[in-house]
Amino acid sequence: MAGRERPFARRILDKIDALQTNPFPQDVKRLQGNRLLRVRVGGARVLYEVDHATRRLGVIKIDTRARVYE
């Protein structure tokens, strides 16, 4: 991983760790038409879902804004 990408990857991992404690942070958005949630990390988006029955968080996709919704 290039030197500049490493801090960005760390920010994404830190955000995912924070979602485990609070899966509904202030900047969360629910995607229309499904149960997925989205948070921003710089130019990237993290799509995830929360299973309340098992208390698990599942990351579905991490990508740039332009490609994440494809």
PQR file of N, CA, C, O and H, with PARSE charges and radii, in Angstrom:
ATOM      1  N   MET A   1       0.855  -1.166   0.000 -0.4000 1.5000
ATOM      2  CA  MET A   1       0.000   0.000   0.000 -0.0000 2.0000
ATOM      3  C   MET A   1       0.904   1.233   0.000  0.5500 1.7000
ATOM      4  O   MET A   1       1.857   1.314   0.775 -0.5500 1.4000
ATOM      5  N   ALA A   2       0.602   2.170  -0.860 -0.4000 1.5000
ATOM      6  CA  ALA A   2       1.410   3.382  -0.955 -0.0000 2.0000
ATOM      7  C   ALA A   2       1.314   4.177   0.342  0.5500 1.7000
ATOM      8  O   ALA A   2       0.337   4.066   1.084 -0.5500 1.4000
ATOM      9  H   ALA A   2      -0.172   2.104  -1.489  0.4000 1.0000
ATOM     10  N   GLY A   3       2.337   4.975   0.602 -0.4000 1.5000
ATOM     11  CA  GLY A   3       2.402   5.731   1.847 -0.0000 2.0000
ATOM     12  C   GLY A   3       1.215   6.646   2.074  0.5500 1.7000
ATOM     13  O   GLY A   3       0.750   6.787   3.205 -0.5500 1.4000
ATOM     14  H   GLY A   3       3.130   5.065   0.000  0.4000 1.0000
ATOM     15  N   ARG A   4       0.720   7.267   1.020 -0.4000 1.5000
ATOM     16  CA  ARG A   4      -0.406   8.186   1.169 -0.0000 2.0000
ATOM     17  C   ARG A   4      -1.719   7.448   1.402  0.5500 1.7000
ATOM     18  O   ARG A   4      -2.617   7.983   2.052 -0.5500 1.4000
ATOM     19  H   ARG A   4       1.098   7.152   0.101  0.4000 1.0000
ATOM     20  N   GLU A   5      -1.843   6.245   0.888 -0.4000 1.5000
ATOM     21  CA  GLU A   5      -3.072   5.468   1.044 -0.0000 2.0000
ATOM     22  C   GLU A   5      -3.193   4.848   2.436  0.5500 1.7000
ATOM     23  O   GLU A   5      -4.302   4.593   2.904 -0.5500 1.4000
ATOM     24  H   GLU A   5      -1.113   5.810   0.360  0.4000 1.0000
ATOM     25  N   ARG A   6      -2.084   4.608   3.088 -0.4000 1.5000
ATOM     26  CA  ARG A   6      -2.107   3.946   4.383 -0.0000 2.0000
ATOM     27  C   ARG A   6      -2.899   4.730   5.432  0.5500 1.7000
ATOM     28  O   ARG A   6      -3.734   4.133   6.111 -0.5500 1.4000
ATOM     29  H   ARG A   6      -1.182   4.815   2.708  0.4000 1.0000
ATOM     30  N   PRO A   7      -2.676   6.047   5.597 -0.5600 1.5000
ATOM     31  CA  PRO A   7      -3.486   6.778   6.576  0.2800 2.0000
ATOM     32  C   PRO A   7      -4.968   6.778   6.203  0.5500 1.7000
ATOM     33  O   PRO A   7      -5.826   6.758   7.086 -0.5500 1.4000
ATOM     34  N   PHE A   8      -5.278   6.801   4.904 -0.4000 1.5000
ATOM     35  CA  PHE A   8      -6.666   6.779   4.476 -0.0000 2.0000
ATOM     36  C   PHE A   8      -7.307   5.439   4.818  0.5500 1.7000
ATOM     37  O   PHE A   8      -8.445   5.396   5.287 -0.5500 1.4000
ATOM     38  H   PHE A   8      -4.581   6.818   4.187  0.4000 1.0000
ATOM     39  N   ALA A   9      -6.584   4.348   4.585 -0.4000 1.5000
ATOM     40  CA  ALA A   9      -7.095   3.020   4.941 -0.0000 2.0000
ATOM     41  C   ALA A   9      -7.306   2.930   6.454  0.5500 1.7000
ATOM     42  O   ALA A   9      -8.274   2.323   6.911 -0.5500 1.4000
ATOM     43  H   ALA A   9      -5.660   4.383   4.204  0.4000 1.0000
ATOM     44  N   ARG A  10      -6.416   3.522   7.215 -0.4000 1.5000
ATOM     45  CA  ARG A  10      -6.553   3.531   8.671 -0.0000 2.0000
ATOM     46  C   ARG A  10      -7.808   4.288   9.081  0.5500 1.7000
ATOM     47  O   ARG A  10      -8.503   3.868  10.006 -0.5500 1.4000
ATOM     48  H   ARG A  10      -5.630   4.015   6.844  0.4000 1.0000
ATOM     49  N   ARG A  11      -8.113   5.399   8.410 -0.4000 1.5000
ATOM     50  CA  ARG A  11      -9.328   6.173   8.716 -0.0000 2.0000
ATOM     51  C   ARG A  11     -10.573   5.344   8.443  0.5500 1.7000
ATOM     52  O   ARG A  11     -11.537   5.404   9.206 -0.5500 1.4000
ATOM     53  H   ARG A  11      -7.548   5.740   7.658  0.4000 1.0000
ATOM     54  N   ILE A  12     -10.563   4.573   7.366 -0.4000 1.5000
ATOM     55  CA  ILE A  12     -11.712   3.709   7.055 -0.0000 2.0000
ATOM     56  C   ILE A  12     -11.871   2.646   8.135  0.5500 1.7000
ATOM     57  O   ILE A  12     -12.980   2.413   8.617 -0.5500 1.4000
ATOM     58  H   ILE A  12      -9.780   4.524   6.746  0.4000 1.0000
ATOM     59  N   LEU A  13     -10.782   2.003   8.516 -0.4000 1.5000
ATOM     60  CA  LEU A  13     -10.850   0.970   9.552 -0.0000 2.0000
ATOM     61  C   LEU A  13     -11.281   1.555  10.891  0.5500 1.7000
ATOM     62  O   LEU A  13     -12.036   0.924  11.632 -0.5500 1.4000
ATOM     63  H   LEU A  13      -9.881   2.191   8.125  0.4000 1.0000
ATOM     64  N   ASP A  14     -10.805   2.756  11.205 -0.4000 1.5000
ATOM     65  CA  ASP A  14     -11.224   3.411  12.447 -0.0000 2.0000
ATOM     66  C   ASP A  14     -12.722   3.703  12.438  0.5500 1.7000
ATOM     67  O   ASP A  14     -13.391   3.559  13.460 -0.5500 1.4000
ATOM     68  H   ASP A  14     -10.192   3.268  10.604  0.4000 1.0000
ATOM     69  N   LYS A  15     -13.245   4.111  11.286 -0.4000 1.5000
ATOM     70  CA  LYS A  15     -14.678   4.400  11.172 -0.0000 2.0000
ATOM     71  C   LYS A  15     -15.489   3.121  11.372  0.5500 1.7000
ATOM     72  O   LYS A  15     -16.514   3.139  12.053 -0.5500 1.4000
ATOM     73  H   LYS A  15     -12.701   4.227  10.455  0.4000 1.0000
ATOM     74  N   ILE A  16     -15.041   2.021  10.787 -0.4000 1.5000
ATOM     75  CA  ILE A  16     -15.741   0.742  10.941 -0.0000 2.0000
ATOM     76  C   ILE A  16     -15.698   0.297  12.399  0.5500 1.7000
ATOM     77  O   ILE A  16     -16.694  -0.204  12.922 -0.5500 1.4000
ATOM     78  H   ILE A  16     -14.208   2.007  10.234  0.4000 1.0000
ATOM     79  N   ASP A  17     -14.559   0.475  13.058 -0.4000 1.5000
ATOM     80  CA  ASP A  17     -14.471   0.148  14.488 -0.0000 2.0000
ATOM     81  C   ASP A  17     -15.455   0.984  15.301  0.5500 1.7000
ATOM     82  O   ASP A  17     -16.100   0.476  16.218 -0.5500 1.4000
ATOM     83  H   ASP A  17     -13.750   0.882  12.634  0.4000 1.0000
ATOM     84  N   ALA A  18     -15.567   2.259  14.964 -0.4000 1.5000
ATOM     85  CA  ALA A  18     -16.501   3.139  15.679 -0.0000 2.0000
ATOM     86  C   ALA A  18     -17.947   2.716  15.430  0.5500 1.7000
ATOM     87  O   ALA A  18     -18.791   2.854  16.316 -0.5500 1.4000
ATOM     88  H   ALA A  18     -15.044   2.672  14.219  0.4000 1.0000
ATOM     89  N   LEU A  19     -18.242   2.203  14.237 -0.4000 1.5000
ATOM     90  CA  LEU A  19     -19.604   1.754  13.931 -0.0000 2.0000
ATOM     91  C   LEU A  19     -20.006   0.558  14.793  0.5500 1.7000
ATOM     92  O   LEU A  19     -21.190   0.362  15.070 -0.5500 1.4000
ATOM     93  H   LEU A  19     -17.557   2.091  13.517  0.4000 1.0000
ATOM     94  N   GLN A  20     -19.042  -0.229  15.211 -0.4000 1.5000
ATOM     95  CA  GLN A  20     -19.359  -1.377  16.057 -0.0000 2.0000
ATOM     96  C   GLN A  20     -19.911  -0.935  17.407  0.5500 1.7000
ATOM     97  O   GLN A  20     -20.741  -1.624  17.999 -0.5500 1.4000
ATOM     98  H   GLN A  20     -18.081  -0.071  14.987  0.4000 1.0000
ATOM     99  N   THR A  21     -19.452   0.208  17.890 -0.4000 1.5000
ATOM    100  CA  THR A  21     -19.971   0.724  19.160 -0.0000 2.0000
ATOM    101  C   THR A  21     -21.234   1.538  18.963  0.5500 1.7000
ATOM    102  O   THR A  21     -22.156   1.467  19.774 -0.5500 1.4000
ATOM    103  H   THR A  21     -18.777   0.768  17.410  0.4000 1.0000
ATOM    104  N   ASN A  22     -21.279   2.312  17.886 -0.4000 1.5000
ATOM    105  CA  ASN A  22     -22.438   3.142  17.583 -0.0000 2.0000
ATOM    106  C   ASN A  22     -22.761   2.994  16.095  0.5500 1.7000
ATOM    107  O   ASN A  22     -22.214   3.732  15.275 -0.5500 1.4000
ATOM    108  H   ASN A  22     -20.529   2.369  17.226  0.4000 1.0000
ATOM    109  N   PRO A  23     -23.641   2.052  15.730 -0.5600 1.5000
ATOM    110  CA  PRO A  23     -23.929   1.814  14.315  0.2800 2.0000
ATOM    111  C   PRO A  23     -24.761   2.906  13.655  0.5500 1.7000
ATOM    112  O   PRO A  23     -24.993   2.856  12.448 -0.5500 1.4000
ATOM    113  N   PHE A  24     -25.212   3.888  14.423 -0.4000 1.5000
ATOM    114  CA  PHE A  24     -26.020   4.975  13.873 -0.0000 2.0000
ATOM    115  C   PHE A  24     -25.432   6.332  14.254  0.5500 1.7000
ATOM    116  O   PHE A  24     -26.053   7.091  14.999 -0.5500 1.4000
ATOM    117  H   PHE A  24     -25.024   3.928  15.404  0.4000 1.0000
ATOM    118  N   PRO A  25     -24.225   6.643  13.742 -0.5600 1.5000
ATOM    119  CA  PRO A  25     -23.609   7.928  14.083  0.2800 2.0000
ATOM    120  C   PRO A  25     -24.380   9.083  13.445  0.5500 1.7000
ATOM    121  O   PRO A  25     -25.297   8.876  12.650 -0.5500 1.4000
ATOM    122  N   GLN A  26     -23.996  10.276  13.806 -0.4000 1.5000
ATOM    123  CA  GLN A  26     -24.700  11.466  13.336 -0.0000 2.0000
ATOM    124  C   GLN A  26     -24.657  11.605  11.816  0.5500 1.7000
ATOM    125  O   GLN A  26     -25.601  12.136  11.232 -0.5500 1.4000
ATOM    126  H   GLN A  26     -23.251  10.445  14.452  0.4000 1.0000
ATOM    127  N   ASP A  27     -23.598  11.148  11.163 -0.4000 1.5000
ATOM    128  CA  ASP A  27     -23.463  11.324   9.713 -0.0000 2.0000
ATOM    129  C   ASP A  27     -23.986  10.150   8.893  0.5500 1.7000
ATOM    130  O   ASP A  27     -23.693  10.066   7.701 -0.5500 1.4000
ATOM    131  H   ASP A  27     -22.831  10.716  11.638  0.4000 1.0000
ATOM    132  N   VAL A  28     -24.746   9.245   9.492 -0.4000 1.5000
ATOM    133  CA  VAL A  28     -25.263   8.075   8.771 -0.0000 2.0000
ATOM    134  C   VAL A  28     -26.434   8.479   7.884  0.5500 1.7000
ATOM    135  O   VAL A  28     -27.225   9.357   8.230 -0.5500 1.4000
ATOM    136  H   VAL A  28     -24.984   9.313  10.461  0.4000 1.0000
ATOM    137  N   LYS A  29     -26.528   7.810   6.722 -0.4000 1.5000
ATOM    138  CA  LYS A  29     -27.661   8.001   5.814 -0.0000 2.0000
ATOM    139  C   LYS A  29     -28.200   6.626   5.456  0.5500 1.7000
ATOM    140  O   LYS A  29     -27.435   5.692   5.215 -0.5500 1.4000
ATOM    141  H   LYS A  29     -25.886   7.097   6.441  0.4000 1.0000
ATOM    142  N   ARG A  30     -29.517   6.509   5.423 -0.4000 1.5000
ATOM    143  CA  ARG A  30     -30.149   5.263   4.979 -0.0000 2.0000
ATOM    144  C   ARG A  30     -30.352   5.350   3.479  0.5500 1.7000
ATOM    145  O   ARG A  30     -30.850   6.357   2.976 -0.5500 1.4000
ATOM    146  H   ARG A  30     -30.138   7.268   5.619  0.4000 1.0000
ATOM    147  N   LEU A  31     -29.970   4.297   2.756 -0.4000 1.5000
ATOM    148  CA  LEU A  31     -30.155   4.290   1.308 -0.0000 2.0000
ATOM    149  C   LEU A  31     -31.609   3.999   0.974  0.5500 1.7000
ATOM    150  O   LEU A  31     -32.257   3.177   1.621 -0.5500 1.4000
ATOM    151  H   LEU A  31     -29.566   3.479   3.165  0.4000 1.0000
ATOM    152  N   GLN A  32     -32.107   4.680  -0.038 -0.4000 1.5000
ATOM    153  CA  GLN A  32     -33.506   4.503  -0.434 -0.0000 2.0000
ATOM    154  C   GLN A  32     -33.729   3.112  -1.016  0.5500 1.7000
ATOM    155  O   GLN A  32     -32.895   2.586  -1.753 -0.5500 1.4000
ATOM    156  H   GLN A  32     -31.581   5.349  -0.564  0.4000 1.0000
ATOM    157  N   GLY A  33     -34.856   2.537  -0.673 -0.4000 1.5000
ATOM    158  CA  GLY A  33     -35.259   1.275  -1.277 -0.0000 2.0000
ATOM    159  C   GLY A  33     -34.648   0.022  -0.682  0.5500 1.7000
ATOM    160  O   GLY A  33     -34.938  -1.076  -1.157 -0.5500 1.4000
ATOM    161  H   GLY A  33     -35.534   2.964  -0.074  0.4000 1.0000
ATOM    162  N   ASN A  34     -33.816   0.143   0.335 -0.4000 1.5000
ATOM    163  CA  ASN A  34     -33.280  -1.062   0.985 -0.0000 2.0000
ATOM    164  C   ASN A  34     -32.883  -0.727   2.411  0.5500 1.7000
ATOM    165  O   ASN A  34     -33.102   0.389   2.882 -0.5500 1.4000
ATOM    166  H   ASN A  34     -33.581   1.036   0.721  0.4000 1.0000
ATOM    167  N   ARG A  35     -32.303  -1.690   3.086 -0.4000 1.5000
ATOM    168  CA  ARG A  35     -31.977  -1.487   4.503 -0.0000 2.0000
ATOM    169  C   ARG A  35     -30.509  -1.147   4.743  0.5500 1.7000
ATOM    170  O   ARG A  35     -30.037  -1.183   5.879 -0.5500 1.4000
ATOM    171  H   ARG A  35     -32.124  -2.596   2.703  0.4000 1.0000
ATOM    172  N   LEU A  36     -29.796  -0.818   3.683 -0.4000 1.5000
ATOM    173  CA  LEU A  36     -28.387  -0.474   3.832 -0.0000 2.0000
ATOM    174  C   LEU A  36     -28.218   0.939   4.369  0.5500 1.7000
ATOM    175  O   LEU A  36     -29.038   1.827   4.133 -0.5500 1.4000
ATOM    176  H   LEU A  36     -30.179  -0.788   2.759  0.4000 1.0000
ATOM    177  N   LEU A  37     -27.132   1.110   5.092 -0.4000 1.5000
ATOM    178  CA  LEU A  37     -26.765   2.413   5.640 -0.0000 2.0000
ATOM    179  C   LEU A  37     -25.445   2.833   5.012  0.5500 1.7000
ATOM    180  O   LEU A  37     -24.689   1.999   4.512 -0.5500 1.4000
ATOM    181  H   LEU A  37     -26.466   0.389   5.283  0.4000 1.0000
ATOM    182  N   ARG A  38     -25.173   4.144   5.042 -0.4000 1.5000
ATOM    183  CA  ARG A  38     -23.964   4.662   4.418 -0.0000 2.0000
ATOM    184  C   ARG A  38     -23.325   5.713   5.306  0.5500 1.7000
ATOM    185  O   ARG A  38     -24.008   6.577   5.857 -0.5500 1.4000
ATOM    186  H   ARG A  38     -25.787   4.821   5.448  0.4000 1.0000
ATOM    187  N   VAL A  39     -22.010   5.631   5.441 -0.4000 1.5000
ATOM    188  CA  VAL A  39     -21.237   6.684   6.090 -0.0000 2.0000
ATOM    189  C   VAL A  39     -20.108   7.090   5.140  0.5500 1.7000
ATOM    190  O   VAL A  39     -19.634   6.290   4.333 -0.5500 1.4000
ATOM    191  H   VAL A  39     -21.456   4.929   4.993  0.4000 1.0000
ATOM    192  N   ARG A  40     -19.696   8.334   5.258 -0.4000 1.5000
ATOM    193  CA  ARG A  40     -18.614   8.862   4.436 -0.0000 2.0000
ATOM    194  C   ARG A  40     -17.310   8.835   5.210  0.5500 1.7000
ATOM    195  O   ARG A  40     -17.270   9.066   6.418 -0.5500 1.4000
ATOM    196  H   ARG A  40     -20.081   8.983   5.914  0.4000 1.0000
ATOM    197  N   VAL A  41     -16.250   8.549   4.479 -0.4000 1.5000
ATOM    198  CA  VAL A  41     -14.893   8.663   5.017 -0.0000 2.0000
ATOM    199  C   VAL A  41     -14.087   9.340   3.913  0.5500 1.7000
ATOM    200  O   VAL A  41     -13.571   8.672   3.017 -0.5500 1.4000
ATOM    201  H   VAL A  41     -16.283   8.361   3.497  0.4000 1.0000
ATOM    202  N   GLY A  42     -13.981  10.647   3.977 -0.4000 1.5000
ATOM    203  CA  GLY A  42     -13.326  11.391   2.904 -0.0000 2.0000
ATOM    204  C   GLY A  42     -14.095  11.194   1.608  0.5500 1.7000
ATOM    205  O   GLY A  42     -15.302  11.428   1.565 -0.5500 1.4000
ATOM    206  H   GLY A  42     -14.400  11.190   4.705  0.4000 1.0000
ATOM    207  N   GLY A  43     -13.413  10.769   0.557 -0.4000 1.5000
ATOM    208  CA  GLY A  43     -14.058  10.538  -0.733 -0.0000 2.0000
ATOM    209  C   GLY A  43     -14.653   9.150  -0.869  0.5500 1.7000
ATOM    210  O   GLY A  43     -15.218   8.825  -1.913 -0.5500 1.4000
ATOM    211  H   GLY A  43     -12.432  10.580   0.592  0.4000 1.0000
ATOM    212  N   ALA A  44     -14.541   8.335   0.151 -0.4000 1.5000
ATOM    213  CA  ALA A  44     -15.053   6.965   0.093 -0.0000 2.0000
ATOM    214  C   ALA A  44     -16.389   6.864   0.828  0.5500 1.7000
ATOM    215  O   ALA A  44     -16.736   7.713   1.649 -0.5500 1.4000
ATOM    216  H   ALA A  44     -14.082   8.599   0.999  0.4000 1.0000
ATOM    217  N   ARG A  45     -17.118   5.809   0.509 -0.4000 1.5000
ATOM    218  CA  ARG A  45     -18.369   5.504   1.183 -0.0000 2.0000
ATOM    219  C   ARG A  45     -18.282   4.076   1.708  0.5500 1.7000
ATOM    220  O   ARG A  45     -17.750   3.183   1.049 -0.5500 1.4000
ATOM    221  H   ARG A  45     -16.835   5.120  -0.158  0.4000 1.0000
ATOM    222  N   VAL A  46     -18.815   3.885   2.905 -0.4000 1.5000
ATOM    223  CA  VAL A  46     -18.887   2.549   3.504 -0.0000 2.0000
ATOM    224  C   VAL A  46     -20.362   2.192   3.584  0.5500 1.7000
ATOM    225  O   VAL A  46     -21.123   2.851   4.293 -0.5500 1.4000
ATOM    226  H   VAL A  46     -19.247   4.611   3.441  0.4000 1.0000
ATOM    227  N   LEU A  47     -20.774   1.148   2.857 -0.4000 1.5000
ATOM    228  CA  LEU A  47     -22.147   0.665   2.905 -0.0000 2.0000
ATOM    229  C   LEU A  47     -22.183  -0.512   3.873  0.5500 1.7000
ATOM    230  O   LEU A  47     -21.341  -1.409   3.813 -0.5500 1.4000
ATOM    231  H   LEU A  47     -20.156   0.614   2.281  0.4000 1.0000
ATOM    232  N   TYR A  48     -23.161  -0.497   4.757 -0.4000 1.5000
ATOM    233  CA  TYR A  48     -23.239  -1.559   5.758 -0.0000 2.0000
ATOM    234  C   TYR A  48     -24.681  -1.787   6.171  0.5500 1.7000
ATOM    235  O   TYR A  48     -25.568  -0.992   5.862 -0.5500 1.4000
ATOM    236  H   TYR A  48     -23.845   0.231   4.806  0.4000 1.0000
ATOM    237  N   GLU A  49     -24.895  -2.883   6.873 -0.4000 1.5000
ATOM    238  CA  GLU A  49     -26.211  -3.185   7.426 -0.0000 2.0000
ATOM    239  C   GLU A  49     -26.045  -3.631   8.866  0.5500 1.7000
ATOM    240  O   GLU A  49     -24.986  -4.115   9.265 -0.5500 1.4000
ATOM    241  H   GLU A  49     -24.175  -3.528   7.124  0.4000 1.0000
ATOM    242  N   VAL A  50     -27.100  -3.463   9.633 -0.4000 1.5000
ATOM    243  CA  VAL A  50     -27.093  -3.841  11.045 -0.0000 2.0000
ATOM    244  C   VAL A  50     -28.150  -4.914  11.252  0.5500 1.7000
ATOM    245  O   VAL A  50     -29.315  -4.725  10.902 -0.5500 1.4000
ATOM    246  H   VAL A  50     -27.960  -3.070   9.309  0.4000 1.0000
ATOM    247  N   ASP A  51     -27.741  -6.041  11.821 -0.4000 1.5000
ATOM    248  CA  ASP A  51     -28.683  -7.108  12.176 -0.0000 2.0000
ATOM    249  C   ASP A  51     -28.941  -6.977  13.672  0.5500 1.7000
ATOM    250  O   ASP A  51     -28.105  -7.347  14.496 -0.5500 1.4000
ATOM    251  H   ASP A  51     -26.794  -6.195  12.105  0.4000 1.0000
ATOM    252  N   HIS A  52     -30.102  -6.448  14.004 -0.4000 1.5000
ATOM    253  CA  HIS A  52     -30.413  -6.190  15.412 -0.0000 2.0000
ATOM    254  C   HIS A  52     -30.592  -7.477  16.218  0.5500 1.7000
ATOM    255  O   HIS A  52     -30.304  -7.508  17.414 -0.5500 1.4000
ATOM    256  H   HIS A  52     -30.781  -6.147  13.334  0.4000 1.0000
ATOM    257  N   ALA A  53     -31.064  -8.533  15.565 -0.4000 1.5000
ATOM    258  CA  ALA A  53     -31.302  -9.792  16.266 -0.0000 2.0000
ATOM    259  C   ALA A  53     -29.986 -10.396  16.779  0.5500 1.7000
ATOM    260  O   ALA A  53     -29.914 -10.877  17.910 -0.5500 1.4000
ATOM    261  H   ALA A  53     -31.298  -8.508  14.593  0.4000 1.0000
ATOM    262  N   THR A  54     -28.951 -10.365  15.934 -0.4000 1.5000
ATOM    263  CA  THR A  54     -27.668 -10.952  16.331 -0.0000 2.0000
ATOM    264  C   THR A  54     -26.670  -9.910  16.813  0.5500 1.7000
ATOM    265  O   THR A  54     -25.563 -10.248  17.232 -0.5500 1.4000
ATOM    266  H   THR A  54     -29.009  -9.974  15.015  0.4000 1.0000
ATOM    267  N   ARG A  55     -27.068  -8.631  16.751 -0.4000 1.5000
ATOM    268  CA  ARG A  55     -26.213  -7.517  17.152 -0.0000 2.0000
ATOM    269  C   ARG A  55     -24.902  -7.511  16.372  0.5500 1.7000
ATOM    270  O   ARG A  55     -23.824  -7.328  16.936 -0.5500 1.4000
ATOM    271  H   ARG A  55     -27.967  -8.357  16.410  0.4000 1.0000
ATOM    272  N   ARG A  56     -25.025  -7.716  15.045 -0.4000 1.5000
ATOM    273  CA  ARG A  56     -23.859  -7.732  14.162 -0.0000 2.0000
ATOM    274  C   ARG A  56     -23.960  -6.632  13.126  0.5500 1.7000
ATOM    275  O   ARG A  56     -25.048  -6.236  12.707 -0.5500 1.4000
ATOM    276  H   ARG A  56     -25.901  -7.864  14.587  0.4000 1.0000
ATOM    277  N   LEU A  57     -22.805  -6.156  12.731 -0.4000 1.5000
ATOM    278  CA  LEU A  57     -22.705  -5.148  11.693 -0.0000 2.0000
ATOM    279  C   LEU A  57     -21.985  -5.783  10.520  0.5500 1.7000
ATOM    280  O   LEU A  57     -20.903  -6.345  10.690 -0.5500 1.4000
ATOM    281  H   LEU A  57     -21.922  -6.478  13.071  0.4000 1.0000
ATOM    282  N   GLY A  58     -22.560  -5.704   9.344 -0.4000 1.5000
ATOM    283  CA  GLY A  58     -21.946  -6.281   8.155 -0.0000 2.0000
ATOM    284  C   GLY A  58     -21.597  -5.213   7.148  0.5500 1.7000
ATOM    285  O   GLY A  58     -22.474  -4.492   6.671 -0.5500 1.4000
ATOM    286  H   GLY A  58     -23.439  -5.248   9.205  0.4000 1.0000
ATOM    287  N   VAL A  59     -20.315  -5.105   6.818 -0.4000 1.5000
ATOM    288  CA  VAL A  59     -19.878  -4.156   5.801 -0.0000 2.0000
ATOM    289  C   VAL A  59     -20.124  -4.805   4.443  0.5500 1.7000
ATOM    290  O   VAL A  59     -19.639  -5.902   4.168 -0.5500 1.4000
ATOM    291  H   VAL A  59     -19.603  -5.691   7.206  0.4000 1.0000
ATOM    292  N   ILE A  60     -20.882  -4.113   3.603 -0.4000 1.5000
ATOM    293  CA  ILE A  60     -21.253  -4.643   2.300 -0.0000 2.0000
ATOM    294  C   ILE A  60     -20.257  -4.216   1.229  0.5500 1.7000
ATOM    295  O   ILE A  60     -19.833  -5.028   0.407 -0.5500 1.4000
ATOM    296  H   ILE A  60     -21.277  -3.222   3.826  0.4000 1.0000
ATOM    297  N   LYS A  61     -19.888  -2.941   1.243 -0.4000 1.5000
ATOM    298  CA  LYS A  61     -19.006  -2.444   0.192 -0.0000 2.0000
ATOM    299  C   LYS A  61     -18.310  -1.173   0.665  0.5500 1.7000
ATOM    300  O   LYS A  61     -18.890  -0.363   1.388 -0.5500 1.4000
ATOM    301  H   LYS A  61     -20.233  -2.282   1.911  0.4000 1.0000
ATOM    302  N   ILE A  62     -17.054  -1.012   0.244 -0.4000 1.5000
ATOM    303  CA  ILE A  62     -16.293   0.208   0.476 -0.0000 2.0000
ATOM    304  C   ILE A  62     -15.721   0.621  -0.873  0.5500 1.7000
ATOM    305  O   ILE A  62     -15.000  -0.146  -1.509 -0.5500 1.4000
ATOM    306  H   ILE A  62     -16.583  -1.670  -0.343  0.4000 1.0000
ATOM    307  N   ASP A  63     -16.044   1.830  -1.305 -0.4000 1.5000
ATOM    308  CA  ASP A  63     -15.547   2.301  -2.597 -0.0000 2.0000
ATOM    309  C   ASP A  63     -15.699   3.810  -2.674  0.5500 1.7000
ATOM    310  O   ASP A  63     -16.200   4.444  -1.745 -0.5500 1.4000
ATOM    311  H   ASP A  63     -16.630   2.453  -0.788  0.4000 1.0000
ATOM    312  N   THR A  64     -15.266   4.371  -3.776 -0.4000 1.5000
ATOM    313  CA  THR A  64     -15.420   5.808  -3.987 -0.0000 2.0000
ATOM    314  C   THR A  64     -16.888   6.137  -4.229  0.5500 1.7000
ATOM    315  O   THR A  64     -17.686   5.259  -4.560 -0.5500 1.4000
ATOM    316  H   THR A  64     -14.859   3.855  -4.530  0.4000 1.0000
ATOM    317  N   ARG A  65     -17.228   7.384  -4.064 -0.4000 1.5000
ATOM    318  CA  ARG A  65     -18.599   7.830  -4.256 -0.0000 2.0000
ATOM    319  C   ARG A  65     -19.099   7.483  -5.669  0.5500 1.7000
ATOM    320  O   ARG A  65     -20.250   7.081  -5.844 -0.5500 1.4000
ATOM    321  H   ARG A  65     -16.580   8.097  -3.796  0.4000 1.0000
ATOM    322  N   ALA A  66     -18.243   7.640  -6.651 -0.4000 1.5000
ATOM    323  CA  ALA A  66     -18.640   7.406  -8.045 -0.0000 2.0000
ATOM    324  C   ALA A  66     -18.975   5.936  -8.310  0.5500 1.7000
ATOM    325  O   ALA A  66     -19.808   5.643  -9.168 -0.5500 1.4000
ATOM    326  H   ALA A  66     -17.309   7.966  -6.509  0.4000 1.0000
ATOM    327  N   ARG A  67     -18.345   5.017  -7.594 -0.4000 1.5000
ATOM    328  CA  ARG A  67     -18.516   3.590  -7.909 -0.0000 2.0000
ATOM    329  C   ARG A  67     -19.298   2.792  -6.877  0.5500 1.7000
ATOM    330  O   ARG A  67     -19.737   1.683  -7.182 -0.5500 1.4000
ATOM    331  H   ARG A  67     -17.669   5.255  -6.897  0.4000 1.0000
ATOM    332  N   VAL A  68     -19.485   3.298  -5.698 -0.4000 1.5000
ATOM    333  CA  VAL A  68     -20.050   2.483  -4.619 -0.0000 2.0000
ATOM    334  C   VAL A  68     -21.501   2.082  -4.883  0.5500 1.7000
ATOM    335  O   VAL A  68     -21.940   1.032  -4.413 -0.5500 1.4000
ATOM    336  H   VAL A  68     -19.128   4.199  -5.450  0.4000 1.0000
ATOM    337  N   TYR A  69     -22.245   2.887  -5.615 -0.4000 1.5000
ATOM    338  CA  TYR A  69     -23.677   2.603  -5.801 -0.0000 2.0000
ATOM    339  C   TYR A  69     -23.962   1.772  -7.046  0.5500 1.7000
ATOM    340  O   TYR A  69     -25.125   1.511  -7.352 -0.5500 1.4000
ATOM    341  H   TYR A  69     -21.888   3.740  -5.996  0.4000 1.0000
ATOM    342  N   GLU A  70     -22.931   1.353  -7.769 -0.4000 1.5000
ATOM    343  CA  GLU A  70     -23.140   0.533  -8.969 -0.0000 2.0000
ATOM    344  C   GLU A  70     -23.570  -0.863  -8.623  0.5500 1.7000
ATOM    345  O   GLU A  70     -23.787  -1.681  -9.517 -0.5500 1.4000
ATOM    346  H   GLU A  70     -21.986   1.565  -7.520  0.4000 1.0000
TER
END
